[in-house]
Amino acid sequence: MELVSIGFGGLVAPQRLVALVSPDSAPVKRLISEARNRSMLIDATFGRKTAAVLVMDSDHVILSGLPLEKLAPRFGVDPTVLEEET
């Protein structure tokens, strides 16, 4: 089984990843809150500010302290696609 580091010792299975998103929008904050209420939230920030949110196919939501720009290449995503469209 392949595992990818999400920072500070946390590892996830990349084949289980559904979405990698920024934690700044209201819908993502709502997703985090709902996951916490259902006990499906995994806080892998290790006390740091949440910089990325990983949504898994198991309905778990994982918080990471590493920014999207650092996580995207680890999952095989070109970081230039992360630039916002105008």
C-alpha positions as CSV (number, residue, x, y, z in Angstrom):
1,M,0.0,0.0,0.0
2,E,1.4,3.4,-1.0
3,L,1.2,6.2,1.6
4,V,1.8,9.9,1.0
5,S,3.0,12.3,3.7
6,I,0.6,15.1,4.6
7,G,3.1,16.7,6.9
8,F,4.4,16.4,10.4
9,G,4.3,12.6,10.4
10,G,0.8,12.2,9.0
11,L,0.3,9.7,6.1
12,V,-2.7,9.0,3.9
13,A,-3.5,6.5,1.1
14,P,-3.6,8.6,-2.2
15,Q,-6.0,6.3,-3.9
16,R,-8.6,7.1,-1.2
17,L,-8.4,10.9,-1.8
18,V,-11.5,12.5,-3.4
19,A,-10.6,16.2,-3.0
20,L,-7.8,18.5,-1.8
21,V,-9.2,22.0,-1.0
22,S,-8.4,25.2,0.8
23,P,-10.0,25.7,4.2
24,D,-11.0,29.3,3.6
25,S,-14.4,29.1,2.0
26,A,-17.7,28.9,3.9
27,P,-18.7,25.6,2.3
28,V,-15.4,24.0,3.4
29,K,-15.8,25.4,6.9
30,R,-19.3,23.9,7.0
31,L,-17.9,20.5,5.7
32,I,-15.3,20.6,8.5
33,S,-18.0,21.4,11.1
34,E,-20.3,18.6,9.9
35,A,-17.4,16.1,9.9
36,R,-16.5,17.1,13.5
37,N,-20.2,16.6,14.6
38,R,-20.2,13.1,12.9
39,S,-16.8,12.2,14.5
40,M,-15.3,11.9,11.0
41,L,-12.8,14.7,11.3
42,I,-9.1,13.9,11.6
43,D,-6.9,16.8,12.7
44,A,-3.4,16.2,11.3
45,T,-2.2,19.8,11.8
46,F,-0.3,18.9,15.0
47,G,-1.2,22.3,16.5
48,R,-0.5,24.4,13.4
49,K,-2.9,26.4,11.4
50,T,-5.0,24.4,8.9
51,A,-3.6,25.0,5.4
52,A,-5.4,22.3,3.4
53,V,-8.4,20.0,3.8
54,L,-8.4,16.5,2.4
55,V,-11.7,14.8,1.7
56,M,-11.5,11.0,1.6
57,D,-13.8,8.4,0.0
58,S,-14.5,7.0,3.4
59,D,-16.3,10.2,4.3
60,H,-13.4,11.3,6.6
61,V,-12.2,14.9,6.4
62,I,-8.5,15.4,7.2
63,L,-6.9,18.7,8.2
64,S,-3.3,19.3,7.2
65,G,-0.9,22.0,8.2
66,L,0.9,21.9,4.9
67,P,-0.4,24.3,2.1
68,L,-1.9,23.0,-1.1
69,E,1.2,24.0,-3.1
70,K,3.3,21.5,-1.2
71,L,0.7,18.7,-1.0
72,A,-0.5,18.8,-4.7
73,P,2.8,17.4,-6.1
74,R,2.8,14.6,-3.6
75,F,-0.5,13.4,-5.1
76,G,0.7,13.8,-8.7
77,V,-1.1,17.2,-9.3
78,D,0.7,20.0,-11.1
79,P,0.8,22.9,-8.6
80,T,0.3,25.4,-11.5
81,V,-3.3,24.2,-11.8
82,L,-3.9,25.6,-8.3
83,E,-3.8,29.2,-9.5
84,E,-7.2,30.8,-9.4
85,E,-9.0,31.6,-12.6
86,T,-10.0,35.2,-13.1
